[in-house]
Amino acid sequence: MNLFKKTALSVGVLTVSAMMAGPAAAEVGACLITKTDINPFFVKMKEGATAKADELGISLSTYAGKVDGDHETQVQAIETCIASGAKGILLTASDTKAIVPVVQQARDAGLLVIALDTPLEPIDSADATFATDNFKAGELIGQWAAAQLGDDAANAKIAMLDLAASQPSVGVLRDQGFLQGFGIDLVDPNRWGDETDPRIVGNEVTAGNEEGGRTAMESLLQQDPDINVVYTINEPAAAGAYEALKAFGKESDVLIVSVDGGCPGVQNVAEGVIGATSQQYPLLMASMGVEAIKAWADTGKKPEPSPGLAFFNTGVSLVTDKPADGVESIDTKEGMDRCWG
């Protein structure tokens, strides 16, 4: 029988929900700290962590900022987790550099800190990272877009809809992976926006949401109304970009590609809103993270990265109904069956 019940907490500007034990309180406490509670990706991550915590008898507290980029909220959440005596933290960082000092405080206090989806900078600032190969995710959609255009790829006009001006690692990896996959030379692969290829119309940030995607797309269309390829950091931003293109009467003339592979995003691929998306598996990331905290509490053992990598790779699949030669993909039926499992 499920002994857990939901309790709402408020810590400063934190949006917090806690799963707290009943009379027989669990000895192991853990925290999940995500960027927002709005993005479906993080909703699914929370579902995965909560279900696994319930299964293992772990008391899980979950925290989220109001918007992507709310760094101070995440700092306060980590401080709260340290004070609570939690054994571990699962973190998707909004600012992958600035969060490092407070993460170190948590590790110094004996907590296991696992980055989910978004590697910290440097990556070994966390005890472990469970993530999609975000560079590969970007590379797949870049290769697909280039293959769809064929010879016309040489004259493409590309809009880059990125995440945040602070350039968190997840945004850099996806952006740079896309460009490499499309065949554009990278200048510094650790940052975006320094490329000199004339095919890039420009970079705008979206905060990873629909409104941001729409605004960013409108801005870039004002710079060049002939844009025909749109890279988006995630599917909410892609949905906003599509609405902007539709308002300009250009929705049929542009390839939109994205990363996430959530059920709504896969449905948008099926409906032709998005041409292709790279599917991640956040439920797996979160459930594995909870298992790792339990193992740490029981045995003191830390999780190991995948062979040859600095993180544990939870997999990625390109989802499209328009397969391209030489680019491995699954169709939307399979994508819907697998979305965010």
Secondary structure per residue as TSV (DSSP state, phi and psi in degrees):
chain	resnum	aa	ss	phi	psi
A	1	M	-	360.0	140.1
A	2	N	-	-76.0	116.2
A	3	L	-	-95.1	0.5
A	4	F	-	-87.1	146.3
A	5	K	E	-136.9	151.1
A	6	K	E	-84.6	138.7
A	7	T	E	-133.9	129.6
A	8	A	E	-88.2	134.8
A	9	L	E	-122.9	158.6
A	10	S	-	-135.1	121.2
A	11	V	-	-126.0	100.8
A	12	G	T	60.8	-124.6
A	13	V	T	-95.5	13.0
A	14	L	-	-69.4	142.6
A	15	T	E	-100.0	112.2
A	16	V	E	-127.7	137.5
A	17	S	E	-132.0	140.3
A	18	A	E	-124.6	140.4
A	19	M	E	-103.2	110.6
A	20	M	E	-117.0	144.1
A	21	A	-	-72.7	155.1
A	22	G	-	-80.6	-148.9
A	23	P	S	-56.4	-39.6
A	24	A	S	-92.0	77.7
A	25	A	-	-64.0	140.0
A	26	A	-	-69.5	145.8
A	27	E	S	-78.4	-26.3
A	28	V	-	-100.1	122.8
A	29	G	E	-109.0	145.3
A	30	A	E	-142.8	158.2
A	31	C	E	-126.8	139.8
A	32	L	E	-114.2	123.0
A	33	I	E	-121.4	111.0
A	34	T	E	-111.1	173.3
A	35	K	S	-74.5	-39.9
A	36	T	-	-148.5	167.5
A	37	D	S	-103.7	7.5
A	38	I	S	-99.6	-45.9
A	39	N	S	-59.7	126.2
A	40	P	H	-56.2	-28.5
A	41	F	H	-59.1	-45.5
A	42	F	H	-78.0	-26.8
A	43	V	H	-61.4	-45.5
A	44	K	H	-66.7	-38.4
A	45	M	H	-60.1	-42.6
A	46	K	H	-63.7	-40.5
A	47	E	H	-59.9	-44.9
A	48	G	H	-64.1	-43.7
A	49	A	H	-66.2	-41.7
A	50	T	H	-65.3	-43.8
A	51	A	H	-63.6	-42.5
A	52	K	H	-69.8	-38.2
A	53	A	H	-62.9	-40.9
A	54	D	H	-61.9	-43.0
A	55	E	H	-63.2	-39.1
A	56	L	H	-93.9	-1.7
A	57	G	T	74.0	34.8
A	58	I	-	-102.9	138.3
A	59	S	E	-84.8	109.5
A	60	L	E	-107.1	125.6
A	61	S	E	-107.0	135.3
A	62	T	E	-119.9	140.8
A	63	Y	E	-133.3	146.5
A	64	A	E	-153.7	146.8
A	65	G	-	-80.1	169.4
A	66	K	S	-73.8	-31.8
A	67	V	S	-140.2	158.2
A	68	D	T	-64.2	130.2
A	69	G	T	105.3	-0.8
A	70	D	-	-79.1	75.9
A	71	H	H	-63.8	-44.5
A	72	E	H	-61.7	-35.1
A	73	T	H	-58.7	-42.6
A	74	Q	H	-69.8	-35.6
A	75	V	H	-60.7	-47.7
A	76	Q	H	-61.8	-38.2
A	77	A	H	-64.3	-43.1
A	78	I	H	-63.6	-42.6
A	79	E	H	-60.7	-39.1
A	80	T	H	-64.2	-40.9
A	81	C	H	-65.9	-39.6
A	82	I	H	-61.3	-47.7
A	83	A	H	-64.6	-27.8
A	84	S	H	-77.6	-12.7
A	85	G	T	82.5	19.4
A	86	A	-	-60.5	153.5
A	87	K	S	-88.0	-22.3
A	88	G	E	-162.9	162.5
A	89	I	E	-130.4	133.9
A	90	L	E	-105.2	127.3
A	91	L	E	-135.3	128.5
A	92	T	-	-109.5	103.2
A	93	A	-	-78.6	136.7
A	94	S	S	-77.2	-40.7
A	95	D	S	-121.4	102.1
A	96	T	T	-71.9	-14.4
A	97	K	T	-96.4	-50.0
A	98	A	T	-66.9	-22.8
A	99	I	T	-77.5	-14.1
A	100	V	H	-59.5	-44.5
A	101	P	H	-59.3	-41.9
A	102	V	H	-74.6	-29.9
A	103	V	H	-61.9	-41.3
A	104	Q	H	-63.4	-36.6
A	105	Q	H	-59.9	-42.1
A	106	A	H	-64.5	-43.9
A	107	R	H	-65.6	-39.3
A	108	D	H	-63.0	-28.5
A	109	A	T	-83.5	0.8
A	110	G	T	96.9	7.7
A	111	L	-	-85.3	143.0
A	112	L	E	-83.5	124.3
A	113	V	E	-112.9	120.9
A	114	I	E	-117.9	123.1
A	115	A	E	-81.1	132.5
A	116	L	E	-109.8	128.0
A	117	D	S	72.2	-44.1
A	118	T	S	-115.5	103.1
A	119	P	-	-62.7	143.0
A	120	L	-	-75.3	166.5
A	121	E	S	-124.7	109.6
A	122	P	S	-74.7	162.6
A	123	I	G	-63.5	-30.0
A	124	D	G	-79.7	8.5
A	125	S	G	-67.4	-23.6
A	126	A	S	-101.3	158.8
A	127	D	S	-68.3	-30.2
A	128	A	E	-160.9	162.3
A	129	T	E	-134.4	126.2
A	130	F	E	-110.1	115.8
A	131	A	E	-157.8	158.6
A	132	T	-	-63.2	150.2
A	133	D	-	-74.9	91.0
A	134	N	H	-65.6	-31.0
A	135	F	H	-65.1	-44.0
A	136	K	H	-63.1	-39.4
A	137	A	H	-59.1	-44.6
A	138	G	H	-66.3	-40.5
A	139	E	H	-61.6	-40.0
A	140	L	H	-61.5	-45.2
A	141	I	H	-72.1	-28.9
A	142	G	H	-67.2	-44.5
A	143	Q	H	-62.4	-41.7
A	144	W	H	-63.7	-45.5
A	145	A	H	-62.4	-43.4
A	146	A	H	-63.1	-40.4
A	147	A	H	-66.9	-36.9
A	148	Q	H	-64.7	-37.5
A	149	L	H	-79.3	-26.8
A	150	G	G	62.5	-132.4
A	151	D	G	-61.6	-26.0
A	152	D	G	-70.2	-12.0
A	153	A	G	-59.9	-27.7
A	154	A	G	-65.8	-20.9
A	155	N	G	-118.3	21.2
A	156	A	-	-63.9	155.1
A	157	K	-	-123.6	111.3
A	158	I	E	-110.9	129.9
A	159	A	E	-99.9	130.5
A	160	M	E	-108.5	109.6
A	161	L	E	-103.4	98.4
A	162	D	E	-93.9	-174.7
A	163	L	S	-89.2	-66.1
A	164	A	-	-148.8	153.8
A	165	A	T	-65.3	-23.3
A	166	S	T	-73.5	-8.8
A	167	Q	-	54.7	58.5
A	168	P	-	-59.8	154.8
A	169	S	H	-55.5	-38.8
A	170	V	H	-61.9	-38.5
A	171	G	H	-69.9	-40.0
A	172	V	H	-65.1	-46.4
A	173	L	H	-61.8	-44.6
A	174	R	H	-66.8	-45.1
A	175	D	H	-59.0	-51.4
A	176	Q	H	-70.0	-34.4
A	177	G	H	-62.8	-43.6
A	178	F	H	-58.5	-48.6
A	179	L	H	-62.2	-42.9
A	180	Q	H	-64.0	-42.0
A	181	G	H	-62.4	-33.6
A	182	F	H	-77.2	-18.2
A	183	G	T	101.8	22.8
A	184	I	-	-101.8	132.4
A	185	D	-	-67.8	133.8
A	186	L	-	-88.7	144.2
A	187	V	S	-91.5	-68.2
A	188	D	-	-120.0	108.5
A	189	P	T	-66.0	-6.4
A	190	N	T	-93.8	6.6
A	191	R	S	-153.2	157.0
A	192	W	S	-110.8	159.2
A	193	G	S	97.7	-1.8
A	194	D	-	-101.4	6.2
A	195	E	-	-71.9	151.3
A	196	T	-	-111.2	1.0
A	197	D	-	-63.4	125.7
A	198	P	T	-67.0	-12.1
A	199	R	T	-71.2	-19.6
A	200	I	E	-84.2	115.3
A	201	V	E	-71.7	-39.7
A	202	G	E	167.3	171.4
A	203	N	E	-116.0	133.4
A	204	E	E	-132.2	150.4
A	205	V	E	-97.4	153.0
A	206	T	-	-124.1	-12.6
A	207	A	T	60.2	15.8
A	208	G	T	67.7	23.8
A	209	N	S	-130.6	170.1
A	210	E	H	-65.3	-43.8
A	211	E	H	-60.6	-43.4
A	212	G	H	-64.0	-38.6
A	213	G	H	-63.9	-40.8
A	214	R	H	-65.7	-45.8
A	215	T	H	-64.1	-43.6
A	216	A	H	-63.2	-41.5
A	217	M	H	-66.0	-41.0
A	218	E	H	-60.1	-42.6
A	219	S	H	-62.9	-44.0
A	220	L	H	-72.2	-32.4
A	221	L	H	-66.5	-30.3
A	222	Q	H	-68.1	-30.5
A	223	Q	H	-74.7	-37.9
A	224	D	-	-155.2	105.4
A	225	P	T	-71.3	-6.2
A	226	D	T	-97.7	16.6
A	227	I	-	-52.9	134.8
A	228	N	-	-129.0	-0.3
A	229	V	E	-136.6	132.8
A	230	V	E	-127.2	116.0
A	231	Y	E	-89.6	133.0
A	232	T	E	-128.1	142.4
A	233	I	S	-62.7	-33.3
A	234	N	S	-157.9	177.8
A	235	E	H	-75.1	-33.5
A	236	P	H	-59.7	-41.8
A	237	A	H	-63.7	-36.6
A	238	A	H	-64.3	-40.4
A	239	A	H	-62.8	-40.3
A	240	G	H	-66.2	-40.3
A	241	A	H	-60.9	-41.2
A	242	Y	H	-61.8	-42.4
A	243	E	H	-61.6	-40.1
A	244	A	H	-64.7	-44.6
A	245	L	H	-61.7	-39.8
A	246	K	H	-63.3	-39.0
A	247	A	H	-64.2	-28.9
A	248	F	T	-89.9	-0.2
A	249	G	T	70.5	28.1
A	250	K	-	-118.5	11.0
A	251	E	T	-64.1	-23.3
A	252	S	T	-89.2	-6.6
A	253	D	S	-105.4	2.9
A	254	V	-	-130.6	137.4
A	255	L	E	-88.6	123.2
A	256	I	E	-108.4	130.1
A	257	V	E	-125.6	155.2
A	258	S	E	-154.3	-177.7
A	259	V	E	-137.3	138.5
A	260	D	E	153.1	-60.9
A	261	G	-	77.3	25.4
A	262	G	-	-69.3	163.9
A	263	C	H	-58.5	-43.8
A	264	P	H	-62.8	-37.1
A	265	G	H	-66.9	-42.0
A	266	V	H	-63.6	-38.3
A	267	Q	H	-61.6	-37.9
A	268	N	H	-66.0	-31.9
A	269	V	H	-66.2	-45.1
A	270	A	H	-60.0	-33.1
A	271	E	T	-89.8	-2.6
A	272	G	T	86.0	6.6
A	273	V	S	-70.0	-44.5
A	274	I	S	-112.7	137.6
A	275	G	S	-76.6	-42.4
A	276	A	E	-157.0	149.4
A	277	T	E	-139.9	151.0
A	278	S	E	-96.4	121.5
A	279	Q	E	-89.3	128.7
A	280	Q	-	-103.9	175.2
A	281	Y	-	-133.7	72.5
A	282	P	H	-65.8	-31.5
A	283	L	H	-62.0	-40.4
A	284	L	H	-64.2	-45.3
A	285	M	H	-53.9	-48.8
A	286	A	H	-70.6	-42.5
A	287	S	H	-66.4	-38.8
A	288	M	H	-65.4	-36.2
A	289	G	H	-63.4	-41.9
A	290	V	H	-64.5	-42.0
A	291	E	H	-59.4	-39.2
A	292	A	H	-66.9	-38.1
A	293	I	H	-65.9	-39.9
A	294	K	H	-61.6	-44.6
A	295	A	H	-63.6	-39.5
A	296	W	H	-62.1	-44.1
A	297	A	H	-65.6	-36.3
A	298	D	H	-83.2	-37.0
A	299	T	H	-127.3	-13.6
A	300	G	-	78.1	10.7
A	301	K	-	-91.0	134.6
A	302	K	-	-96.5	150.6
A	303	P	-	-69.4	153.0
A	304	E	-	-102.1	147.8
A	305	P	-	-74.1	166.1
A	306	S	-	-65.6	149.2
A	307	P	T	-54.0	129.2
A	308	G	T	80.6	0.1
A	309	L	S	-122.5	162.9
A	310	A	S	-94.0	5.5
A	311	F	S	-144.9	166.2
A	312	F	E	-88.6	118.7
A	313	N	E	-84.2	115.6
A	314	T	-	-92.4	5.6
A	315	G	-	96.0	157.3
A	316	V	-	-153.1	143.7
A	317	S	E	-136.1	136.2
A	318	L	E	-80.0	129.2
A	319	V	E	-113.2	121.3
A	320	T	-	-161.5	153.3
A	321	D	S	-100.6	8.3
A	322	K	S	-126.3	75.1
A	323	P	-	-61.6	150.4
A	324	A	B	-118.7	141.0
A	325	D	T	-57.5	131.6
A	326	G	T	83.8	-0.5
A	327	V	B	-121.6	108.4
A	328	E	-	-65.9	135.9
A	329	S	-	-152.6	166.5
A	330	I	B	-120.3	157.4
A	331	D	-	-86.8	176.3
A	332	T	H	-69.7	-26.2
A	333	K	H	-63.7	-48.2
A	334	E	H	-67.5	-37.0
A	335	G	H	-60.8	-39.1
A	336	M	H	-68.7	-35.5
A	337	D	H	-65.8	-31.0
A	338	R	H	-104.5	-4.4
A	339	C	T	-58.4	113.9
A	340	W	T	61.6	31.2
A	341	G	-	-75.4	360.0
